[in-house]
Amino acid sequence: MSSKNTFVCLNGRLVPEEDAKVSVFDRGFVYGDGLFTTIRAEDGKPFFLEQHLKRLQESSDFFGISFPEPLKEKGIIEKLLEINKLQQGHASVKIILTRGTVAGLGLPRCQIPTWLITARPYIPLSREQYEKGWRLIPFCKPRSTPVANHKTLNYLYNLWARQWAIDSGADEAILTDIDGFITETATGSILIQAGKDWITPEAQGILPGITLKMLRLMWKKNGKRIKECKITLEEIYKADQVWILNSMIGIMPATHIGNYALSQNFRSLVLKYRGELWEYAKIVS
């Protein structure tokens, strides 16, 4: 889809992509003073939109960024998908919210934030890619910061970690805190199976992943529980399964951590739960 045929929603107005303009003094550009979230959509319906907006608003409240009332309306995203001819198939919807052009250091209150919604076609990963799985590698630079609890525009660390993994011959990076405990991956949550237990990391600086949250709710209805506890790299090597979860890929299994091969008994289970997750999304979205 060329840009001249693509519309975006900028500050509540649907405008052609090439006509969308943001000030060079916008704090999202100048300081990375803003937030974002990315949402999978299918056949014109954004998945888990309420949960994405709730997380976005909680972060905007925390950092004192005004949350636009129109963003709470589901119809504005559905209209954008419609005008971009994305009512069939898959799409990626991205919401960006910044503090706008208010002057001053610190976190000055703003009355007029900048907000942008984009909607583009998305090509899902193939069944073969899920069956192949991902190779993970621990990132060489641990990090501990409460800012990581929010999906901010300060995303450079995550991009660095992802590129470092790719340059190292892996698909994704495992992030750890300064005490050596696993937090998440560069772009998703981590869930491991150890015997009969399903465990997700408990540590400082973890983004509350939407996909993990919704899988937890889906499993809870069937009596399956996900525990939270501290996980070391040594413990993850012993896991029966390691999964990466995010809003676009759903559930991706890991086959290796570095050169260490994990169990390959994941294919049918991952495909089963990934399919159930998207069906659940259609019901609750």
C-alpha positions in Angstrom: 0.0 0.0 0.0 1.6 3.3 -1.1 1.6 6.2 1.3 -0.7 8.3 -0.9 -3.4 5.7 -0.4 -2.8 5.4 3.4 -4.5 7.4 6.0 -3.5 8.0 9.6 -5.4 9.5 12.5 -3.4 12.5 13.9 -4.9 14.3 16.9 -8.3 13.0 16.0 -8.3 13.8 12.3 -8.1 11.2 9.5 -5.5 12.6 7.1 -3.4 11.1 4.2 -0.1 9.8 5.5 1.9 12.3 3.5 0.0 15.2 5.0 0.5 14.2 8.6 2.8 16.7 10.3 4.3 16.8 13.8 6.2 19.7 15.3 10.0 19.4 15.4 9.6 20.5 19.0 7.3 17.7 20.0 8.7 16.1 23.1 8.3 12.6 21.7 10.9 13.6 19.0 13.1 15.7 21.3 13.2 13.5 24.4 11.4 10.3 23.6 8.8 11.7 26.0 5.9 9.5 25.1 4.3 6.0 24.9 3.2 3.5 22.3 1.4 0.3 21.9 1.0 -2.1 18.9 -2.2 -4.0 18.3 -3.0 -7.0 16.0 -6.2 -6.6 14.0 -8.0 -9.2 12.0 -10.8 -8.6 9.6 -11.2 -5.0 10.8 -11.3 -5.9 14.5 -8.4 -4.9 16.8 -7.5 -7.6 19.3 -7.6 -6.9 23.1 -8.0 -3.2 22.4 -9.5 -2.5 25.9 -6.4 -4.0 27.6 -4.0 -2.1 25.3 -5.7 1.2 26.0 -5.9 0.5 29.8 -2.1 -0.1 29.9 -1.5 3.0 27.8 -3.7 5.2 30.0 -2.1 3.8 33.2 1.3 4.8 31.9 0.1 8.2 30.7 -1.3 8.8 34.2 2.0 7.7 35.8 4.0 10.1 33.7 1.5 12.9 33.6 0.7 12.9 29.9 -2.9 13.9 29.2 -4.9 10.9 27.7 -7.2 12.0 24.8 -10.8 11.1 25.3 -11.3 10.2 21.6 -8.7 7.4 22.1 -11.1 5.6 24.3 -13.5 5.2 21.4 -13.2 1.9 19.6 -14.8 3.3 16.5 -11.9 5.6 15.6 -9.6 2.6 15.0 -12.2 0.6 13.1 -12.8 3.7 10.9 -9.1 3.9 10.2 -9.0 0.2 9.3 -12.0 0.7 7.0 -10.6 3.7 5.2 -7.3 1.9 4.6 -9.2 -1.1 3.2 -8.1 -3.4 6.0 -11.4 -4.9 6.8 -10.2 -8.3 5.6 -7.0 -10.0 6.5 -4.5 -9.0 9.1 -3.2 -5.5 10.1 -0.9 -3.9 12.6 -2.3 -0.9 14.5 0.0 1.4 16.3 -0.9 4.1 18.8 1.7 6.8 19.8 1.0 9.3 22.5 3.5 12.1 23.4 3.5 15.1 25.8 3.3 17.4 22.8 5.2 20.7 22.5 5.0 21.9 26.1 8.3 23.6 27.2 10.4 22.8 30.2 12.5 20.0 31.6 11.1 17.4 34.0 7.6 16.2 33.2 5.5 19.4 32.8 1.8 18.9 32.6 0.3 19.2 29.2 -3.2 20.0 28.0 -2.6 19.3 24.3 -0.8 16.0 23.8 0.1 14.6 20.4 -1.5 11.3 19.4 -1.2 9.3 16.3 -2.8 6.0 15.1 -1.5 4.1 12.1 -2.9 1.0 10.5 -0.9 -1.1 8.0 -1.2 -4.5 6.5 0.5 -7.3 8.4 1.7 -10.6 7.1 1.5 -13.2 9.9 4.3 -15.6 10.4 3.8 -18.9 8.7 3.0 -22.3 10.3 6.5 -23.4 9.3 8.1 -20.5 11.1 6.2 -21.4 14.3 7.2 -25.0 13.9 10.8 -24.0 13.4 10.8 -21.8 16.5 13.2 -19.1 17.6 16.8 -19.2 18.8 17.3 -17.0 21.8 20.5 -15.5 23.2 21.0 -13.7 26.5 21.8 -10.0 25.9 25.3 -8.9 27.1 24.1 -5.8 28.9 21.7 -6.3 31.8 19.3 -3.5 32.8 17.3 -2.5 35.8 14.9 0.4 35.5 11.3 1.0 36.5 10.8 2.8 33.2 10.8 -0.6 31.6 7.4 -1.2 33.3 6.0 1.1 30.6 6.1 1.0 26.8 7.8 4.3 26.2 9.3 5.8 23.1 12.7 5.3 24.8 12.9 2.0 23.0 16.6 2.1 22.0 17.7 -0.5 24.5 15.2 -3.0 23.2 16.2 -2.3 19.6 19.9 -2.6 20.5 19.2 -6.0 22.2 17.2 -7.3 19.2 19.9 -6.2 16.7 22.6 -7.7 18.9 20.7 -11.0 18.9 20.3 -10.9 15.1 24.0 -10.1 14.6 24.8 -13.1 16.8 22.8 -15.5 14.7 19.8 -15.6 16.9 16.2 -14.4 16.5 15.6 -12.7 19.8 17.4 -11.5 22.9 16.7 -12.5 26.5 16.9 -9.5 28.9 18.1 -9.8 32.4 18.3 -7.4 35.4 21.6 -6.4 37.1 21.1 -9.3 39.6 21.0 -11.8 36.8 17.3 -12.6 36.8 15.4 -12.9 33.6 12.9 -10.2 32.9 11.6 -10.6 29.3 12.8 -10.6 25.7 13.6 -7.5 23.6 10.0 -7.6 22.2 7.9 -9.9 24.3 7.1 -11.7 27.5 8.6 -15.0 28.6 6.7 -18.0 29.7 8.4 -21.3 30.6 7.2 -24.8 31.5 9.0 -26.6 34.2 7.4 -30.0 34.8 3.8 -29.4 35.5 4.3 -25.7 36.3 4.0 -22.7 34.0 6.1 -19.8 35.2 6.7 -16.2 34.1 9.6 -14.0 35.5 9.1 -11.9 38.6 11.7 -9.1 38.5 12.0 -5.3 38.4 11.5 -3.7 35.0 9.1 -5.9 33.2 6.5 -4.6 30.8 3.0 -6.1 31.7 2.5 -7.9 28.4 -1.0 -8.0 27.0 -0.7 -11.4 25.4 0.6 -13.0 28.5 -2.3 -11.3 30.5 -4.9 -12.6 28.2 -3.4 -16.1 28.0 -3.5 -16.1 31.8 -7.2 -15.2 31.8 -8.0 -17.8 29.2 -6.2 -20.5 31.1 -7.7 -19.5 34.4 -11.1 -20.4 33.1 -9.8 -24.0 32.5 -8.0 -24.2 35.9 -4.5 -23.7 34.5 -2.4 -21.3 36.5 0.7 -19.3 35.6 3.0 -18.6 38.5 5.4 -15.7 38.9 8.9 -16.2 40.4 12.5 -15.2 39.9 14.2 -17.2 37.1 17.9 -17.4 36.4 19.5 -18.2 33.1 20.6 -21.6 34.6 17.0 -22.4 35.3 15.7 -21.5 31.9 18.2 -23.9 30.3 16.4 -26.7 32.2 12.9 -25.7 31.2 10.7 -28.2 29.3 9.5 -25.3 27.1 10.2 -21.6 26.6 7.7 -19.4 24.9 7.9 -15.8 23.7 4.6 -13.9 23.7 3.7 -10.6 22.1 0.6 -8.9 20.5 1.6 -9.6 16.9 3.1 -13.1 16.9 1.0 -14.5 19.8 3.1 -17.4 21.0 6.5 -18.4 19.6 8.4 -21.3 21.0 12.2 -21.2 21.6 14.3 -24.1 20.3 17.7 -22.9 21.5 19.3 -20.6 24.0 22.6 -19.7 22.6 24.0 -23.1 21.4 22.0 -25.0 24.0 19.1 -27.0 22.4 15.8 -27.1 24.3 13.1 -29.8 24.1 11.5 -30.0 20.7 8.2 -31.3 22.1 6.4 -28.0 21.6 4.9 -28.0 18.1 1.4 -29.3 18.7 1.0 -27.5 22.0 2.1 -24.1 20.7 -0.1 -24.4 17.6 -3.1 -25.4 19.8 -2.8 -22.6 22.2 -1.9 -20.0 19.6 -5.1 -20.9 17.7 -7.1 -20.8 20.9 -5.6 -17.4 21.8 -6.7 -15.8 18.5 -10.2 -17.3 18.9 -10.4 -15.9 22.4 -9.4 -12.5 21.0 -12.2 -12.5 18.6 -14.7 -13.3 21.4 -13.6 -10.7 23.9 -12.5 -7.9 21.6 
